[in-house]
Amino acid sequence: MAHRFRGKIVVVTGASSGIGRAAAHEFARQGATLVLAARGRQSLEDAAQECRDLGAEAVAIPTDVAEEHQVADLVATTTARYGRIDVFVGNAALFVYGLFEQTPTEAFKRVVDTNLHGHVHAVKALLPHWQQRGEGTYVLVGSIQSLLSAPYQSAYVTSKHAALGLMDVLADEHQGTRIRFGAVLPSTIDTPIYQNGANYTGKASHPLPPTVSVQRAAKAVVAQALPSSSCRACSTASPGPQSRSSPSAAARTPPTATSTPRRTTRTPPTAGGSRSAAGSRARCSG
Ligand SMILES: NC(=O)c1ccc[n+]([C@@H]2O[C@H](COP(=O)([O-])OP(=O)(O)OC[C@H]3O[C@@H](n4cnc5c(N)ncnc54)[C@H](OP(=O)(O)O)[C@@H]3O)[C@@H](O)[C@H]2O)c1
C-alpha cells in the first residue's frame, strides 16, 4: 500500500458514517493524520479509534457544519494543533424526502444549511490559511444529483446543485494556483443516509439499485484529494471518471443514481437526522 498521504493533515466532515467513515479509513491506510468531524460524539470517537487501529493518528472534533462558528473552531483547532490543513473533505450531508409542498420550510433550510452552507462555512475558514500557505485541497462530496433532478428530493437536489456550482466558481477563482477545489459525485450507495433522512412522504425510503460500494466511493474521494487528480468532478457511476468539463454529457447519464420512497409501505412522517445527530449507527456494507 502506497502511503500517499504520509505527513498530510486531512479533515473529513461527516466522518462518523457511510462514505465519510470509509474515506477516513482509506486516508488512514495511506498514512494521513486525520481530524474527524460530525455531530454525534460517540460514533465519531468510534471512527477515530478505527483509524488509530489502522495505524494513523486521528482525533474527533464534534462539529455541526451548519453552524459557522463551529466550523471556524474546527479549522482553528486543527491548525493550532497540527500547523496546517492539507486536505479538507466536505462530506457531511442530510437528506429529506417529500414533495416540495410536503417539505416544511424549516426542514428544507436545514438541508441547505448543512449541504451547501456547510461548505461556505468551511471555505471561509480555510481560505485565509490556504492563501497564506499557498496551497490546500478541498474535496466536495457531492452527488450524481448535483447534476440530475430527482422527485421527492427538492431540498437535497437544490443543495447538491448549488454546492457543485460553488466548487466550480472557487476552482475558477483559484485556477493557476495550488489551492484546488474538486468534487466527487457518488451514485447510489447503501448507507444510513436513506433511513436517517427526514421523510414527509408517508412511505419508507430505500436506495434504488444499482448501488456502488461505499469503498469505491471512499477511494474516489481519496483519489480526488491527490495533487495529480485532473478531474474537476468525478462520478462513481461509470467505470471511469466523468469529467466536469463536459457537463452536458454528464447530464445525459441515465438517472441510475437516485433513491425513492417505497410506494407500498406507509410510514409516519419523520424529521430524521435533520434536527440532531443521527447517533451511533451501523457501518454500511456498500
Ligand atoms: N449514500 C448515497 O447513496 C449517496 C449518493 C450520492 C452522494 N452521497 C453523499 O455522500 C455524503 C455522505 O453520505 P452517506 O451516504 O455516507 O451518509 P451517512 O451515512 O448518513 O453519513 C452522513 C454523515 O454526515 C454527518 N452529518 C450530518 N449532518 C451533519 C451536520 N450538520 N454537521 C456535521 N456532520 C453532519 C453524519 O453524522 P451526524 O449525524 O452524527 O452529524 C454522518 O457522519 C453526503 O454528502 C451525501 O450527500 C451519498
PDBQT file of the ligand as one rigid body, heavy atoms in Angstrom, charges set to zero:
ROOT
HETATM    1  N1  LIG A 301     -25.484   7.216   0.093  1.00  0.00    +0.000 N 
HETATM    2  C1  LIG A 301     -25.653   7.627  -1.155  1.00  0.00    +0.000 C 
HETATM    3  O1  LIG A 301     -26.349   6.946  -1.967  1.00  0.00    +0.000 OA
HETATM    4  C2  LIG A 301     -25.030   8.875  -1.665  1.00  0.00    +0.000 A 
HETATM    5  C3  LIG A 301     -25.078   9.134  -3.037  1.00  0.00    +0.000 A 
HETATM    6  C4  LIG A 301     -24.505  10.296  -3.521  1.00  0.00    +0.000 A 
HETATM    7  C5  LIG A 301     -23.898  11.178  -2.653  1.00  0.00    +0.000 A 
HETATM    8  N2  LIG A 301     -23.877  10.919  -1.314  1.00  0.00    +0.000 N 
HETATM    9  C6  LIG A 301     -23.228  11.903  -0.461  1.00  0.00    +0.000 C 
HETATM   10  O2  LIG A 301     -22.205  11.278   0.295  1.00  0.00    +0.000 OA
HETATM   11  C7  LIG A 301     -22.021  12.019   1.508  1.00  0.00    +0.000 C 
HETATM   12  C8  LIG A 301     -22.050  11.056   2.680  1.00  0.00    +0.000 C 
HETATM   13  O3  LIG A 301     -23.315  10.429   2.683  1.00  0.00    +0.000 OA
HETATM   14  P1  LIG A 301     -23.554   8.995   3.326  1.00  0.00    +0.000 P 
HETATM   15  O4  LIG A 301     -24.432   8.271   2.405  1.00  0.00    +0.000 OA
HETATM   16  O5  LIG A 301     -22.271   8.417   3.741  1.00  0.00    +0.000 OA
HETATM   17  O6  LIG A 301     -24.449   9.433   4.583  1.00  0.00    +0.000 OA
HETATM   18  P2  LIG A 301     -24.495   8.985   6.107  1.00  0.00    +0.000 P 
HETATM   19  O7  LIG A 301     -24.027   7.580   6.253  1.00  0.00    +0.000 OA
HETATM   20  O8  LIG A 301     -25.860   9.342   6.591  1.00  0.00    +0.000 OA
HETATM   21  O9  LIG A 301     -23.422   9.952   6.779  1.00  0.00    +0.000 OA
HETATM   22  C9  LIG A 301     -23.669  11.321   6.891  1.00  0.00    +0.000 C 
HETATM   23  C10 LIG A 301     -22.618  11.906   7.818  1.00  0.00    +0.000 C 
HETATM   24  O10 LIG A 301     -22.811  13.308   7.912  1.00  0.00    +0.000 OA
HETATM   25  C11 LIG A 301     -22.890  13.679   9.281  1.00  0.00    +0.000 C 
HETATM   26  N3  LIG A 301     -23.696  14.890   9.384  1.00  0.00    +0.000 N 
HETATM   27  C12 LIG A 301     -24.989  15.078   9.050  1.00  0.00    +0.000 A 
HETATM   28  N4  LIG A 301     -25.360  16.341   9.313  1.00  0.00    +0.000 NA
HETATM   29  C13 LIG A 301     -24.270  16.961   9.809  1.00  0.00    +0.000 A 
HETATM   30  C14 LIG A 301     -24.014  18.278  10.267  1.00  0.00    +0.000 A 
HETATM   31  N5  LIG A 301     -24.969  19.226  10.272  1.00  0.00    +0.000 N 
HETATM   32  N6  LIG A 301     -22.780  18.583  10.705  1.00  0.00    +0.000 NA
HETATM   33  C15 LIG A 301     -21.808  17.650  10.723  1.00  0.00    +0.000 A 
HETATM   34  N7  LIG A 301     -21.987  16.385  10.300  1.00  0.00    +0.000 NA
HETATM   35  C16 LIG A 301     -23.211  16.055   9.862  1.00  0.00    +0.000 A 
HETATM   36  C17 LIG A 301     -23.465  12.467   9.987  1.00  0.00    +0.000 C 
HETATM   37  O11 LIG A 301     -23.165  12.392  11.359  1.00  0.00    +0.000 OA
HETATM   38  P3  LIG A 301     -24.080  13.079  12.500  1.00  0.00    +0.000 P 
HETATM   39  O12 LIG A 301     -25.498  12.744  12.191  1.00  0.00    +0.000 OA
HETATM   40  O13 LIG A 301     -23.565  12.470  13.771  1.00  0.00    +0.000 OA
HETATM   41  O14 LIG A 301     -23.774  14.539  12.414  1.00  0.00    +0.000 OA
HETATM   42  C18 LIG A 301     -22.716  11.365   9.234  1.00  0.00    +0.000 C 
HETATM   43  O15 LIG A 301     -21.418  11.233   9.754  1.00  0.00    +0.000 OA
HETATM   44  C19 LIG A 301     -23.117  13.073   1.537  1.00  0.00    +0.000 C 
HETATM   45  O16 LIG A 301     -22.602  14.291   1.065  1.00  0.00    +0.000 OA
HETATM   46  C20 LIG A 301     -24.140  12.528   0.568  1.00  0.00    +0.000 C 
HETATM   47  O17 LIG A 301     -24.938  13.543   0.011  1.00  0.00    +0.000 OA
HETATM   48  C21 LIG A 301     -24.418   9.787  -0.791  1.00  0.00    +0.000 A 
ENDROOT
TORSDOF 0
